[in-house]
């Protein structure tokens, strides 16, 4: 059974640190949705380095590692307004949706089967 929850802003840092620790190196895909205009894939099935929230700068960040050539990509959401989680049991993927102040939603999907 999949669970859905909205994470309270005062828990973003702690919650995302736990996700990073538990799912590091899982396959991550990053998509931005900017209705009604477009959606764009920013990363597809890369190795997750971390997800984080920096309260001082009010920025959400997801980092992933590319293979060829080896490098790290960073995707930022300035001034996030809401973080929603959809999670399932076992090897089911985890989805993190981050709604930005600009109306753009970033959807991060972390596959656990790589772990």
Secondary structure, 3 states (H helix, E strand, C coil): CCEEEEECHHHHHHHHHHHHHHHCCCEEEEEEEECCCEEEEEEEEEEEEEEEEECCCCEEEEEEEECCCCEEEEEEEECEEEEEEEECCCCCCEEEEEEECCCCEEEEEEECCCC
